[in-house]
Amino acid sequence: MSAHLFITPQEAIGQRLDVFLSQTMPDFSRSRLQALIREGAVLVAGKPAKPSQILLGGEDITLTLPELKPATLLAEDIALDIVYEDAHIVVVNKPQGLVVHPAAGHRGGTLVNALLNHCADLSGLNGETRPGIVHRLDKDTSGLLVVAKSDAAHVGLSRQWQTHTITRLYHGLLNGVMTENAGVVDAPIGRNPRERLKMAIEPIRGRQAVTHYRVLRRFAAYTYAELRLETGRTHQIRVHMAHLGHAVAGDKLYGPKKQHLGLAGQALHAKVLGFKHPISGEDLLFESDLPPYFTELLERLE
């Protein structure tokens, strides 16, 4: 076991405990920290706490990390499109339909299961079921994703995500015809209080979320656009585009109930991914071609 001791600073007064810890320890996901708090691994002024506990300032916070359990996930021989790999990171071009990590309803057949078959080691900082996972793509979103093979790489990449210095450009087909050529959506996102599987614009309880968009091509009833993430919230592009009245085509969760293009999922592709190598500091930039279904769709609309 390893212990971390913090003293609540002045600027954290009024913050939730889980929010403070996620900002202080960016190599851990907020959900992972919440789980540790509920398990009693976090003490505030020597007493067990709740994730929602409000900090008053000056409290001693002790986080005790349990020893990592041996991974129980199965390595599976699933084909991977490896774009780049070295001793510390691997960049994968994820196909539409592949879940990133095991969760309820998807215990196997995920990107993590495939990576365990491909790599001898993955970072263990994000827990037993999400080894190496620094960020995610939705099941039906295709494109580029970086995975940490070492703990040091995981920490370095997480810091870049925390400071929003990662370059992430997506291409998406949107419902309707956008009138503006470009714009920005700056609207906080949080869990939908009425439908727990969905996220929503939550001005009070949501976290800051900023998406930049630029029209690439207009069709009779659709818009092909480039979308740049300044922040990385769950379902961010899908929620923001639906908020504008231009939900991503094929999005069955946030789009219209009646879909007309026969898509298996949302037409959204993580096309460009750029960051500093977490160990060497080298600037890396990767670009992925649109998957065949997407190019065929654009040709059909043309």
Secondary structure, DSSP 8 states (H G I E B T S, - for coil): -EEEEEE--GGGTT-BHHHHHHHH-TTS-HHHHHHHHHTT-EEETTEE--TT-B--SS-EEEEEE----------------EEEE-SSEEEEEE-TT--SS-BTTBSSSSHHHHHHHH-S----TT-TTSTTBSS---TT-EEEEEEESSHHHHHHHHHHHHTT--EEEEEEEEES--SSSEEEEE--EEE-SS-TT-EEE-TTT-B--EEEEEEEEE-SSEEEEEEEESS--TTHHHHHHHHTT--BTT-TTTS-SS-SS--SS--EEEEEEEEE-TTT--EEEEE----HHHHHHHHHH-
